[in-house]
Amino acid sequence: MLSKLPLRKIIHVDMDAFYASVEELDNPSLKGKPLAVGGNEIRGVVSAANYEARKFGVRSAMSGFMAKKNCPHLTFVKPRYDRYKAISQKIRAIFFDYTDLVEPLSLDEAYLDVTTNKKGNPSASLIAKEIRQRIYNELGLAASAGISINKFIAKVASDFNKPNGQKTVNPEEVIQFLEDLEIRKFYGVGKVTTQKMYKLGIFTGKDLKTKSLEFLKTNFGKSGAYYYNVVRGIHTSEVKAHRIPKSLGAERTFSENLSSEIFMLERLDNIATELEKRLDRAKIAGKTITLKIKYSDFSLQTRSKTLPYFISKKDLIFETAKELLFQEKLENSVRLLGISLANLNTEDKQKEKKKTIDIQLRFDF
């Protein structure tokens, strides 16, 4: 099967504890100490944690209160997104020295297609090693990488030898790698899906491979076909140099829980204003508005409405969000509100021409 697919040389580069590492870089006195970016012991949510903090169970999206409870000597620092973005741009500049096919996933990770590259280097593994070394030499930060024939396997592999390591899955190793892989490590299989698979007797890629396409579709809907294909090494998504965003949003966590919709309107107005600015900068509009509500017990609820026309202005965004807020009674006091816009007009814009690379199964990785 693999021999019939357009095999590529894909690198997934993932910075190690990026936000926290930048803070340590700029303030060396923080090195070696448990560190959380964002939140505090009273309110807020952890955006990132260094490896020392992770040893105590501190994770991103955890409340600052819980993080401090897990790690009493945890240090909190306020996030500096402008600084992270500036560093991220320097990292991407290094990527572009090797290939123009760079697809950022966020500030701290990206896919690179180096099947053909500017250095004329036939080894994707050596390119990944060189890129990681340059990031360390030029910026003082550590990165990990995964290298394989497609984006899915490269993404999974980049997590294997963290921090500051890399893993290559050669074409002839792909099937065995996927069969041995724990199901919880499959990219796209979250905690809820993992538990569901466990109940169905699926613990590894080998177990997943025994299930028919019909079985997977019945139990996992549209995702069933995705699981059926990736466990067989089939993932044809190309590295897109210009990723088209699927949604754009803004949100706020409050210093005190809000218990009345009336008190939330001013906050929603501010969030809608910020979202309008982001839409204007990106020069995009959308039809589907989603209101995100996180309650004081950390349960999450979303309410959406699709309009018959594209919008990007604050007034329409706010009025629709307001309608969604009053759509049904709140379940509890609220700690976070967010508004996002999807079904964007980017889908109507001219898409980048696709390139097909047809190469032999065995080649130097």
N, C-alpha and C positions, 0 to 999 in steps of 0.2 A: 504493500500500500504506500509506504513512504517514498518508494522510488518513483511513484507516479505524481508526487506532489512537488510544487515549486519550492524546493528547499532553499533557505536563506541563511545568512550568518547574522544572527541577531544578538545584540548585547543589551541587557537591562542593567543600568547603573542605578544604584540606590545609595544615597548618602547615609552614613551611620549617625543616628540620633541628631539629625541636621540642626534643628533650632538650638538644642542644648549645646551641641558642639561649637556653634558660632558664638554662643554666650561664653563658653569656656575659652575660646580663642581670644575674645576681646577682654576677658577678665580671668587671667590664669589662676587667680586665687580660688576659683570655683572648681578647678580640676580635682578629681578624686573624691568629690563630695556628691551626695545624692542631690540632684537638681531637677526641678520642674519648671517648664516655661508656661506661663499663664496661670490664672486662678490664684487662690491663696487659701489659707486654712479656714477661712470663714465662708467665702463665696467663690464662684467661678469654676471653670473647668480646665483641666490640664490639657494644654495643646501638644506638649511633647515632654519626654523625660529621658535623662541620660541612662546609661547602662547601670550605673551604681544605684539609681533610684528604682530601676526595673527589678533589681534583685529583691526589693521589698514589695513587689506587686504593684508599683505605681505605673499607670498606663495612660495613654492619651484618651481623652473623653471621660476620664474619671473626675469626680468632683474634687475640688481642692481640700474639702473637709476629710473625705475618705483617704486621699493621698497622704495627708498629714497624719491621719490615724495609723495608716500602714507604716509610715516612716516618720517618726516624731522629729528627727533631725534633718528633715527635708528643707532645702532652700528653694524659695519661689523667686522667679524673676519675670518681669513683664515682657511680653513678646515685642519684638522690634521688626515688624514685617518688611519695612523698607530696607533694613539691613540684610535680611534674609534674601530678599528679592535681588539686591545688588550682588550678593555672593553667588546666587543662582545664575545670574546672567554671565558671570565670569566662568562658571562651570560649563555652561552651554557653549561659551566661546571656545573652550577646549574641545568639546564634542565636535564642533563645526570644523576644526582642523583636520578631522578624520573623515567626516561624511556630512552631506547636506540632508540626509534622511534621518532627522532627529525628531522624535515625538515626545515632548515633555508630558508627564502625567501630573506633575505638581512641581513645586519649587525644588524638591529634593530627589526626584527620580525621572528617568527618561529611557525610552527605547532608542537604540541606534541600529540601523541596517548598514553593515560594513561588508556586504557581499562583494561589492566593488567599493573601494575606498580611495581617498586622496593620497594615502601613503603607499599604495600598491602592495600592502602587506596581506599575504594570503591567510594569515592566522588570526582569527577573531580573538582567540585567547590571549595572544601576545598584544593585540591592540587594546584589549580591556585592561591588561596589566599595565601597559604604558599610560593609559588614560588615568587610572587610579593613582599611579605614581606621580603624574603631573599635578593632579588635584592636590595631593599631599605636599609636593614640593612648592607649588605656586601659591596655594591657599591655606595650607596647614590643616586640612581636613581629611578625614578618612572616608573611603567609599567602598562598597562591596559591589560585585557584579555577577550576573548569570549569563552564560553564553550557550546558545543552542540554535536549532533549526527554525524555531518560530517564537513569537512573542510570549505565548503561554508558558512554554518550558523555560525560557530565559528568565521570566518573572519569578517562577517557582524556584529556580536554581540560585537566584541572587540572594535568597534568604538562608541558604544552606551553610555558608561559611562566614556568617556575620559574627562580629564586626571585622572590617578590614580584610576581607577575603574574597575569593571568587570560585565559582564552580562551572565547569564546562560539561555539557551533556552532548557527546558526539552523536552523529546520525545513527551509528550502529548500536548505541547505548540507550536510545530513546525509549523503546518499548519496555525494556527491563526496568529502566528508571521509573517509568510511569506505573508499572505493575507493582513495584515495591513501595511506591509513595503512599504515605498515610493520607486518608481521604481529607482530613482536616487541613492538610497542606496544599490541597488543590486550590489554585487561585479561582475565586468565584464561588467557593463553598464556604459560607459563613457558619457561625455557631449554631443557628437554628437548623440549617440544612444538614450540618454535620450530625446533629442529634437524630434527625429524621433518617439519615442514611444508616446510622448505627442500629436503629430499630428495624431497618430492612436488611440487616446483616452485611452492610457495606462498610468495611473498615479500611480497605486499601484499594489502590487502583486495580489490582487483580480481581478483587470482589466486584468492583464497579463494571469491569469488562465482561463479567458473566451475565449482566442484565441486558435484556433486549431493548431496542429503541422504543418499542411500544410500552414496555414496563416503565422506562424512565420518563417518557412523556406523560404517562398516566399519573405518576407520582410526583413529578416535578414540573409539569406543564412545558412551556417553551424552553426552559433551561435543560430539559431532558436531552434534547438533541445536542446541545453544547457539551454536556457531560459524556454522552456517547462518543462524540468525535474526539475530544481532547485526550481521553484516556487511550486513544489509538494513535495519538501523535498528530491528529488532524486539526490544524488551526491556521486558516489561510489569511487572517487579518494582516494587512501590510502595515509597515511603519509609515505613518502619515506625517509629513513634515509640517503640515498646517492642520492641526486638529480642529474640527468644527465643534464648538461647545454645544452641549445638549441642554444646558440650563445655566442660569445666572441668578445669584441670590445674595441676601444680606440677612444677618441675624444679630440679636443682642441677648446677653445673659444679664439679668437684673441683680442689683445688690440686695434687694429684698423681694420676696415672693409677692406676686400681685394676685389679688383674689376677686377683683371686679373688672368686667370688660371695660367699664368707663375709664379706669386707670390705665388700661392698656392702649387706648386710642392714641395718646400722645406718643407713646413708644412706637406704635405702628406707623405713625406719621413720619417719625425720624427714620425708621427703617426704610420706608418707601422712598424717602428723599435720597438716602444713600444708594438704594438700588437704581434709582433714576440716573444718578451720577455714573454708576458702573455701566449701565446700559448705553449711556451716551458715549462714554470712553470707548466701548467696544463696538459702537455703531450698530447695535442689533435691537430687535424688538421680539415680542413673543405673544402667544395667545393663551397659554395655560398658566394661571396663577395658583401657587400652592402656599397655604399658610401652615407654618410649622409651629407646633405648640409642645413645649417640654414642661411637664408638671413638676411639682416639688418632690414627688416620689420618683422622678427621673423617667417616668413613662412618657412615651412620645406619641403624638397624634398629628396627622396631616389632613387638611381639607383643601380640595382643589376645585377650580372652575375654569372651563375653557370658553373663551370668547370667540365670536365669529370674525374677529379682526385682530390685527397686530397692535399691541400697545407698548409704549416705553416711557410714558409720562407719569409723573408721580401721582397726580390727581386720580387717574383711572386705576392705577395700581392700589392706591390707598383705599378707594371706595370699594373695590372688589375684595380686598383683604378684610375690610371692615364688615362687609356682607358675610364673609366666611367666618369671621369671629363670632358673629351673632347667629350663625346658622344653627348651632345647637349649644346646649348648656355646657359650661366647662366642668370637667370631672374633678378638678382639684385646684389649688392655687398654682400659679404659673411662675416658672423661673426663667424661661427663655421663649422668645418669639422670633420667628423668621419668615421672610417672604422670598419666594423664588419664582422665576419666570421661565417656562419651558415652551416646547413647540415653537422654537425660534425660527425667524426668517432666514437664518443661515442655511437651512435646508433647501431654500429656493435659490441660493447662490450657486454660481458655477463651481462644480466640484473638480478637484485636482485630477488630472489624467492618471490612470493607474498604469503601473509598470509591472510586467510579468517577467520574472527571472527563472529560467529553466536551466538547472544545473544538475550534475551527476549526484548520486546518493553519497558517495564517499569523496570527501575533499578535506583539505587540511584545515582543522579547526584550531 
